[in-house]
Amino acid sequence: MSVLTLTHVGGPTTLLEVEGWRILTDPTFDAPGRTYRFGWGTSSRKITGPAVPASEIGPVDAVLLTHDHHADNLDDTGRDLLPTAGAVITTASGAARLGHGTRGLGPWDTTRLLAPGRPTITVTATPARHGPRGSHFVVGDVVGFALTWEGQEHGSVWISGDTVLYDGVRDVARRLTVGSAILHLGRVGFPVTGPLAYTMGARDAVELVQLIRPASVVPVHYEGWSHFRQGRDELVTALRDEPEVAERFRWATPGEPLGLTV
């Protein structure tokens, strides 16, 4: 049995500490107030700053970057942090853009994190689609990540990445045993694209958790930016009629460590 300490920095950014490893996801540390353009007439304003500044995050053994081309997943300060990390793992296309030894993975590809005196962590890239069917040419490549090591009690730690609920994500339930799920939610949308969603919403989260049945679920990436259409209130409302799902949720207070048995 391992205990994972998760610290939610803000947005998608989380620090995962387990068995001597310190792993950071989607580093975003810019101050609030700026509007970032994502292309094709879309943009978002950052409303909330990081609960932990980059200068206080400490040494990082690996960065898991679900995608590099949207500033709500990798901003300027986050980019500055990448060269200090022991390893950076992202999409194959993102690795080509970032260079400097970045490891690129496609869905279901694997790589390993190795260090003396620590368990080897196998990192498996999982499918993600950052929008409706046919949107890939606009939104680009995204992956999630599953982390597995010897001694886990409940199963892999899975980070969904920015994705809608579709068959590729449902494959995670068929192919992996997930102990803890870190879900990117918020039901991202933009005025120019009307009702279309670019990440999962509350009802998607309920359906997915019913499929994967993890011991714990931590929602992230659902507040702090103007392009989120659903926040905690919508999630809580959706969970009221699903007590078996609701009992699995753990709400991380930004900046405060949350312990999960994995």
Secondary structure by P-SEA (a helix, b strand, c coil): cbbbbbbbccccbbbbbcccbbbbcccccccccbbbbccccccccccccccccccccccccccccccccccccccaaaaaacccccbbbccaaaaaaaccbbbbbccccbbbbbbccccbbbbbbbbbbcccccccccccbbbbbbbbbcccccccccccccccccaaaaaaaacccccccccccccccccccccccccccaaaaaaaaaaacccbbbbccccccccccccaaaaaaaacccaaaaaabbbbcccbbbbbcc
